[in-house]
Amino acid sequence: MDEPRSGARAVDRAIQVLNCFEGDDPELALIELAQLAGLPVSTTHRLAQALVRGGMLEQDPATDRYRIGHGLASLARPALTRLGLDSVAPHLYALAAGIRITVSVSVADDSDAVTVFQARPPVYFCHHQVPRPRRSLHTSAAGHALLAYSPTRAAADLDLDRVRHTGFASELIETDDPIRALAVPIVGPHRQVHGALAVQARSARLNSELIRAVVPAMRIAAGRIAPLLQTGGGPGLSEAEFRSR
């Protein structure tokens, strides 16, 4: 039997349900949603239906599977505008088309690098190019790019020193078909870190030759969008300020 409901408890559980959809536009059946949320099926159904009525979720009438609704996208628009992503998007799509790899922007949230925007290329797209929604700051390419200019970074951190020296971070993601991820910091005036610009693809494709061609284009794009992110979001936030949120 479900625990007695209160307003705060219901909101917490609704957030648990919504967080299950973090990722590349997933669609989930009720049982899958309940398992991911760690809630009883009956509770999950009640919450999901309430979120559908509120426009936060949609339910496919043919499959009964749930997905993020347009209402949630509308609510997210002001936050994206504050980040400056409306003005940044054309630059990201141009870069993605030029290098033929999906381009993403990540920001720091506690101990993770969180993907907040993706621009896919019109050709040569594959699922290997889609980053996980959250990656550890300390083990991912995007995280290292975010931490590279941190005033609190370890003085003898060789990985971060390498980012500062070369201008980019690299990570090999071990899977059946290994993936190479690259990231460059988006750095504003006074070395404030606004975010990280990242790409990833099969390492067989993203080899040393392609890396030499892609990284300069990424660094140019990061330099162009840094003032736009600052304008869109007000004064730039340092990585330490990001971490304090």
C-alpha positions as CSV (number, residue, x, y, z in Angstrom):
1,M,0.0,0.0,0.0
2,D,1.3,3.5,-0.8
3,E,2.4,5.7,2.0
4,P,0.0,8.5,3.0
5,R,0.3,11.3,0.4
6,S,1.2,14.9,1.2
7,G,1.7,17.8,-1.2
8,A,5.4,17.7,-0.9
9,R,5.6,13.9,-1.1
10,A,3.6,14.0,-4.3
11,V,5.8,16.6,-5.9
12,D,8.9,14.7,-5.0
13,R,7.5,11.6,-6.6
14,A,6.4,13.5,-9.7
15,I,10.0,14.8,-10.1
16,Q,11.3,11.2,-9.7
17,V,9.0,10.2,-12.6
18,L,10.1,13.2,-14.8
19,N,13.8,12.5,-14.1
20,C,13.3,9.0,-15.7
21,F,13.1,10.7,-19.1
22,E,16.5,12.3,-19.0
23,G,18.3,11.3,-22.1
24,D,17.8,11.2,-25.9
25,D,14.0,11.6,-26.1
26,P,13.1,8.2,-24.6
27,E,9.6,6.6,-24.6
28,L,8.8,4.4,-21.6
29,A,6.1,1.9,-20.8
30,L,4.4,2.2,-17.5
31,I,6.3,-0.8,-16.0
32,E,9.6,0.6,-17.2
33,L,8.8,4.0,-15.8
34,A,7.8,2.5,-12.4
35,Q,11.1,0.5,-12.3
36,L,13.2,3.5,-13.1
37,A,11.4,5.7,-10.6
38,G,11.5,3.0,-7.9
39,L,7.8,3.5,-7.3
40,P,4.8,1.1,-7.2
41,V,3.1,0.7,-10.6
42,S,-0.2,2.1,-9.2
43,T,1.6,5.2,-7.9
44,T,3.5,5.7,-11.1
45,H,0.3,5.4,-13.2
46,R,-1.4,8.0,-11.0
47,L,1.5,10.4,-11.3
48,A,2.0,9.9,-15.0
49,Q,-1.6,10.5,-15.8
50,A,-1.5,13.8,-13.7
51,L,1.6,14.8,-15.6
52,V,-0.1,14.0,-18.9
53,R,-3.1,16.2,-17.9
54,G,-0.7,19.0,-17.1
55,G,1.2,18.7,-20.4
56,M,4.4,17.6,-18.8
57,L,4.2,14.2,-20.4
58,E,2.5,12.8,-23.4
59,Q,1.1,9.3,-23.9
60,D,1.2,7.6,-27.3
61,P,-2.4,6.4,-28.0
62,A,-1.1,3.5,-30.1
63,T,1.4,2.1,-27.6
64,D,0.5,3.7,-24.3
65,R,4.1,4.6,-23.8
66,Y,5.0,7.9,-22.2
67,R,7.3,10.7,-23.4
68,I,8.2,14.3,-22.5
69,G,5.3,16.7,-23.4
70,H,5.4,20.0,-25.1
71,G,4.4,21.7,-21.8
72,L,7.7,20.9,-20.2
73,A,9.6,22.1,-23.3
74,S,7.7,25.4,-23.0
75,L,8.6,25.7,-19.3
76,A,12.3,25.1,-20.2
77,R,12.5,27.8,-22.8
78,P,13.2,30.7,-20.3
79,A,16.1,28.7,-18.8
80,L,17.5,28.0,-22.2
81,T,17.3,31.7,-23.0
82,R,19.0,32.6,-19.8
83,L,21.9,30.2,-20.8
84,G,22.1,32.0,-24.1
85,L,21.4,28.8,-26.1
86,D,18.9,30.5,-28.4
87,S,21.7,32.7,-29.8
88,V,24.3,29.9,-29.6
89,A,22.3,27.3,-31.5
90,P,23.0,28.5,-35.0
91,H,26.8,28.4,-34.3
92,L,26.5,24.8,-33.0
93,Y,24.5,23.6,-35.9
94,A,27.0,25.2,-38.3
95,L,29.8,23.4,-36.5
96,A,28.0,20.1,-36.5
97,A,27.3,20.4,-40.2
98,G,30.9,21.3,-40.9
99,I,32.6,18.5,-38.9
100,R,29.7,16.0,-39.5
101,I,29.5,15.1,-35.8
102,T,26.9,16.0,-33.2
103,V,28.0,18.9,-31.0
104,S,26.9,19.3,-27.4
105,V,27.1,21.9,-24.7
106,S,27.6,20.8,-21.0
107,V,27.6,22.7,-17.8
108,A,28.6,21.7,-14.3
109,D,26.0,20.5,-11.8
110,D,27.4,19.4,-8.4
111,S,29.9,16.6,-9.4
112,D,28.6,16.0,-12.9
113,A,28.8,17.5,-16.4
114,V,25.3,17.8,-17.6
115,T,24.4,18.0,-21.3
116,V,22.0,21.0,-21.9
117,F,22.0,21.2,-25.7
118,Q,22.8,19.1,-28.7
119,A,23.1,20.0,-32.4
120,R,23.0,17.1,-34.8
121,P,24.6,17.1,-38.3
122,P,22.4,16.7,-41.3
123,V,24.5,13.7,-42.4
124,Y,26.7,11.1,-40.8
125,F,24.7,11.0,-37.6
126,C,24.7,7.8,-35.5
127,H,23.8,6.9,-31.9
128,H,27.4,6.8,-30.9
129,Q,27.5,10.6,-31.2
130,V,24.9,11.1,-28.4
131,P,26.5,11.7,-25.0
132,R,25.0,10.5,-21.7
133,P,22.9,13.2,-20.0
134,R,25.3,13.2,-17.0
135,R,28.9,12.3,-16.7
136,S,31.3,12.7,-13.8
137,L,33.3,15.9,-13.8
138,H,36.4,14.0,-12.8
139,T,36.3,11.2,-15.4
140,S,34.8,12.7,-18.6
141,A,36.2,14.8,-21.3
142,A,33.5,17.4,-20.8
143,G,34.1,17.4,-17.0
144,H,37.8,17.9,-17.5
145,A,37.2,20.8,-19.9
146,L,34.9,22.4,-17.2
147,L,37.4,21.8,-14.4
148,A,40.6,22.9,-16.3
149,Y,40.4,26.5,-15.3
150,S,39.0,25.9,-11.9
151,P,40.8,28.0,-9.2
152,T,40.3,25.0,-6.8
153,R,41.7,22.3,-9.1
154,A,44.5,20.1,-7.8
155,A,47.9,21.7,-8.4
156,A,49.4,18.5,-9.8
157,D,46.4,17.2,-11.8
158,L,48.1,16.1,-15.0
159,D,44.8,15.6,-16.9
160,L,43.7,19.1,-16.2
161,D,47.2,20.5,-16.9
162,R,47.0,18.7,-20.3
163,V,43.7,20.4,-21.1
164,R,45.2,23.8,-20.3
165,H,48.3,23.0,-22.4
166,T,46.6,21.5,-25.5
167,G,43.2,23.4,-25.3
168,F,41.1,20.2,-25.3
169,A,40.2,17.1,-23.3
170,S,40.0,13.6,-24.7
171,E,38.4,10.5,-23.3
172,L,38.1,6.9,-24.6
173,I,34.8,5.3,-23.6
174,E,35.3,1.6,-23.5
175,T,32.3,-0.3,-25.2
176,D,32.1,-3.1,-27.7
177,D,32.7,-0.4,-30.3
178,P,35.0,2.1,-28.4
179,I,34.0,5.8,-28.5
180,R,36.3,8.8,-28.4
181,A,35.0,12.0,-26.8
182,L,36.6,15.4,-27.1
183,A,35.8,18.6,-25.3
184,V,37.0,22.2,-25.2
185,P,36.2,24.7,-22.4
186,I,34.0,27.7,-23.2
187,V,35.9,30.4,-21.4
188,G,34.9,34.0,-21.1
189,P,36.8,37.0,-19.9
190,H,38.8,36.6,-16.8
191,R,39.0,32.9,-17.5
192,Q,35.4,32.2,-16.3
193,V,34.2,28.8,-17.5
194,H,30.7,29.1,-19.1
195,G,30.5,25.4,-20.2
196,A,32.2,22.8,-22.3
197,L,31.8,22.2,-26.0
198,A,32.0,18.4,-26.8
199,V,31.8,15.9,-29.6
200,Q,32.0,12.1,-29.6
201,A,32.1,9.4,-32.2
202,R,33.4,5.9,-32.8
203,S,37.1,6.0,-32.1
204,A,37.7,4.2,-35.4
205,R,36.3,7.3,-37.1
206,L,37.5,10.0,-34.6
207,N,41.1,9.1,-35.1
208,S,44.2,11.3,-34.6
209,E,43.9,12.7,-38.1
210,L,40.3,13.8,-37.6
211,I,41.0,15.0,-34.1
212,R,43.6,17.4,-35.6
213,A,41.0,18.7,-38.0
214,V,38.1,18.9,-35.5
215,V,39.7,20.4,-32.4
216,P,40.6,23.8,-34.0
217,A,37.0,24.1,-35.3
218,M,35.7,23.4,-31.9
219,R,38.0,25.9,-30.3
220,I,37.0,28.6,-32.8
221,A,33.3,27.9,-32.1
222,A,33.8,27.9,-28.3
223,G,35.4,31.3,-28.6
224,R,32.5,32.6,-30.7
225,I,29.8,31.4,-28.4
226,A,31.4,32.3,-25.1
227,P,30.3,36.0,-25.2
228,L,26.8,34.9,-26.4
229,L,26.5,32.6,-23.4
230,Q,27.6,35.4,-21.1
231,T,25.1,37.8,-22.7
232,G,22.3,35.2,-22.6
233,G,22.9,34.3,-19.0
234,G,24.2,37.5,-17.4
235,P,27.7,37.6,-15.9
236,G,29.6,34.5,-16.6
237,L,29.8,31.9,-13.8
238,S,33.1,30.4,-12.8
239,E,33.3,26.6,-12.4
240,A,33.5,27.1,-8.7
241,E,30.2,29.0,-8.8
242,F,28.7,26.3,-10.9
243,R,29.8,23.7,-8.3
244,S,28.3,25.7,-5.5
245,R,24.8,25.5,-7.0
